[in-house]
Amino acid sequence: MALTVCAVDFPSAVGDIASVSDWGGTLPAVTDSVRFAVDDGIYTASDDVQFAAMTVTAKNVKFNMGVTEGEESRNLKFKSFMAPSYGQDITLNGGIWDFQGGFFSLCNKNTNKQSSRQIVEIDGGAIVTNVGLFRIAYRDNYNTLRLSNGSKMYFSKCDWDYGAGKSNAVEVLSGSELVASSYIRDSYYSSGDGTYTHNRFFVSGEG
């Protein structure tokens, strides 16, 4: 079955992304791309979910995938996660986020300076794994990926800043881990006045 071209939008700012009723009566298929476009969204999952791709275009969105003591972590599978809008603040809190070798981007890789000034935080012991290519910026500015509170991210390749962006950052805090199996590649470009763009990698906390 071919990948659905148009995204299936979650209809509200609060809900269970594993619930048929919260999706409006039809749960997206594993071949569907899903989108979260409502600002100030807070989402949970009562079960594992699998979609072809996930895109978040809204601002101030939190995915609370943590579970009560004794329950297994929620497993979310897809092959693409993109946050392509300006000024976003997105939190992946808890859960196992399995990219199946796919793409994780804080930007829209086909645009220029569209996703500046955003923060994506992996929190609450979340595990982001099997990422094929991870990108923080594509000529964008002031984007931040933050891992906190024992969260982990495992990926193969990283283009930290693909293009002439500046002041982008990766922060690994409070016992979190960021592990590359292949490479992390940065790009530095000189501007007309001879200065260079700069990016930041910051590690803090025990462990």
C-alpha positions as CSV (number, residue, x, y, z in Angstrom):
1,M,0.0,0.0,0.0
2,A,1.4,3.4,-0.9
3,L,2.1,6.1,1.6
4,T,-0.8,8.5,2.1
5,V,0.1,11.9,0.6
6,C,-2.0,14.1,2.8
7,A,-1.4,14.2,6.5
8,V,-4.2,13.0,8.9
9,D,-4.6,15.8,11.4
10,F,-5.3,15.1,15.1
11,P,-8.5,17.1,15.7
12,S,-7.9,18.7,19.0
13,A,-5.3,20.1,21.5
14,V,-5.7,17.3,24.0
15,G,-6.1,13.6,23.5
16,D,-5.0,10.0,23.4
17,I,-3.1,9.3,20.1
18,A,-3.9,5.6,20.4
19,S,-7.7,6.2,20.7
20,V,-10.0,5.7,17.7
21,S,-12.5,8.1,19.2
22,D,-10.0,10.8,19.9
23,W,-8.9,10.7,16.2
24,G,-12.5,11.4,15.3
25,G,-13.6,7.8,14.6
26,T,-10.8,6.4,12.4
27,L,-7.3,5.5,13.7
28,P,-4.6,6.4,11.1
29,A,-3.0,3.4,9.4
30,V,0.6,2.5,9.6
31,T,1.0,3.9,6.1
32,D,-0.5,7.3,7.1
33,S,1.4,10.5,7.9
34,V,-0.1,12.2,10.9
35,R,0.1,15.9,11.9
36,F,-0.4,17.9,15.1
37,A,-1.3,21.4,14.1
38,V,-3.1,22.8,17.2
39,D,-1.1,25.0,19.5
40,D,-0.7,24.1,23.2
41,G,-1.4,20.5,22.7
42,I,-1.0,17.8,25.4
43,Y,-1.1,14.2,24.2
44,T,-1.0,10.8,25.8
45,A,-1.1,7.2,24.5
46,S,-3.1,4.3,26.0
47,D,-1.3,1.8,23.8
48,D,1.5,1.5,21.3
49,V,1.1,3.3,18.0
50,Q,2.6,3.1,14.5
51,F,2.4,5.7,11.7
52,A,4.4,6.3,8.6
53,A,5.4,9.8,9.7
54,M,4.8,12.4,12.3
55,T,4.9,16.1,11.7
56,V,4.3,18.8,14.4
57,T,3.6,22.3,13.0
58,A,2.0,23.7,16.2
59,K,3.7,25.6,19.0
60,N,4.0,24.5,22.6
61,V,3.2,20.7,22.2
62,K,3.9,18.0,24.7
63,F,3.7,14.2,24.2
64,N,3.3,12.5,27.6
65,M,4.2,8.9,26.9
66,G,5.2,8.0,30.4
67,V,3.2,5.2,32.1
68,T,2.3,4.3,35.7
69,E,4.6,2.1,37.7
70,G,4.5,-1.5,36.6
71,E,3.3,-0.8,33.0
72,E,5.5,-1.2,30.0
73,S,6.6,2.0,28.2
74,R,4.6,3.1,25.2
75,N,6.3,2.2,21.8
76,L,5.8,4.8,19.0
77,K,7.0,3.7,15.6
78,F,7.4,5.8,12.5
79,K,10.1,6.6,9.9
80,S,10.0,10.4,9.9
81,F,9.5,13.1,12.6
82,M,9.6,16.7,11.5
83,A,9.1,20.0,13.3
84,P,9.3,22.5,10.4
85,S,7.7,25.7,11.8
86,Y,9.1,28.8,13.4
87,G,9.3,29.2,17.2
88,Q,8.2,25.8,18.2
89,D,8.6,24.2,21.7
90,I,8.0,20.4,21.6
91,T,8.5,17.9,24.4
92,L,8.8,14.1,23.9
93,N,8.2,13.0,27.5
94,G,8.8,9.3,28.2
95,G,8.1,6.4,25.9
96,I,10.2,4.6,23.3
97,W,10.3,6.4,20.0
98,D,11.5,4.0,17.3
99,F,12.4,5.6,14.0
100,Q,13.0,2.3,12.2
101,G,16.1,3.8,10.5
102,G,14.2,7.0,9.5
103,F,14.7,10.7,9.7
104,F,14.5,13.0,12.7
105,S,14.6,16.7,11.9
106,L,14.1,20.0,13.8
107,C,13.6,21.7,10.5
108,N,12.2,21.3,7.1
109,K,15.1,20.1,5.0
110,N,13.6,21.6,1.8
111,T,13.2,25.1,3.1
112,N,15.5,27.9,4.1
113,K,15.2,29.7,7.6
114,Q,11.7,28.4,8.2
115,S,12.2,26.6,11.6
116,S,14.3,29.0,13.5
117,R,14.0,29.6,17.3
118,Q,12.6,26.3,18.3
119,I,13.3,23.8,21.1
120,V,12.7,20.1,21.0
121,E,13.2,18.4,24.4
122,I,13.5,14.7,25.0
123,D,12.6,14.3,28.7
124,G,11.4,11.9,31.4
125,G,13.7,9.0,30.5
126,A,12.4,8.9,26.9
127,I,14.3,6.7,24.5
128,V,14.6,7.8,20.9
129,T,16.2,5.0,18.9
130,N,17.0,3.7,15.4
131,V,17.3,7.2,13.9
132,G,19.0,6.9,10.5
133,L,19.7,10.7,10.0
134,F,19.3,13.4,12.6
135,R,19.3,17.1,11.6
136,I,19.1,20.1,13.9
137,A,19.0,22.9,11.3
138,Y,19.0,23.6,7.6
139,R,20.2,27.2,7.3
140,D,18.2,27.9,10.4
141,N,19.1,29.8,13.5
142,Y,18.7,29.3,17.3
143,N,17.3,25.7,17.2
144,T,18.0,23.5,20.2
145,L,17.8,19.8,20.9
146,R,17.8,19.1,24.6
147,L,18.0,15.7,26.3
148,S,17.2,15.8,30.0
149,N,16.4,13.5,33.0
150,G,18.1,10.3,31.9
151,S,16.7,10.4,28.3
152,K,18.6,8.6,25.5
153,M,18.9,9.1,21.8
154,Y,20.6,6.6,19.5
155,F,21.2,7.5,15.8
156,S,23.5,6.6,12.9
157,K,24.3,9.9,11.2
158,C,23.9,13.6,12.2
159,D,24.1,16.7,10.1
160,W,24.3,19.2,12.9
161,D,23.8,22.2,10.8
162,Y,23.3,21.6,7.1
163,G,23.9,25.1,5.7
164,A,24.8,28.5,7.0
165,G,22.8,28.6,10.2
166,K,24.0,30.0,13.4
167,S,23.7,29.5,17.2
168,N,22.1,26.1,17.1
169,A,22.7,23.8,20.1
170,V,22.6,20.3,21.4
171,E,22.3,20.0,25.2
172,V,22.7,16.7,27.0
173,L,21.7,17.1,30.7
174,S,21.2,15.2,33.9
175,G,22.5,11.8,33.0
176,S,21.1,11.7,29.5
177,E,22.9,10.0,26.6
178,L,23.4,10.9,22.9
179,V,25.0,8.1,20.9
180,A,26.1,8.1,17.3
181,S,27.0,4.9,15.5
182,S,28.4,6.5,12.4
183,Y,29.2,10.3,12.5
184,I,28.3,13.8,13.6
185,R,29.0,16.3,10.9
186,D,29.0,20.1,11.4
187,S,29.2,22.9,8.9
188,Y,30.9,26.2,9.3
189,Y,30.4,29.1,6.8
190,S,32.0,32.5,6.6
191,S,29.8,35.5,6.1
192,G,30.6,38.5,4.0
193,D,32.4,40.3,6.8
194,G,34.6,37.2,7.4
195,T,32.9,36.0,10.6
196,Y,31.8,32.4,11.0
197,T,28.6,30.8,12.1
198,H,28.8,29.0,15.4
199,N,27.0,26.1,17.1
200,R,27.1,24.8,20.6
201,F,27.3,21.3,22.2
202,F,26.7,21.4,26.0
203,V,26.9,18.5,28.5
204,S,26.0,18.9,32.1
205,G,25.1,16.8,35.2
206,E,26.1,13.5,36.8
207,G,26.6,10.5,34.5
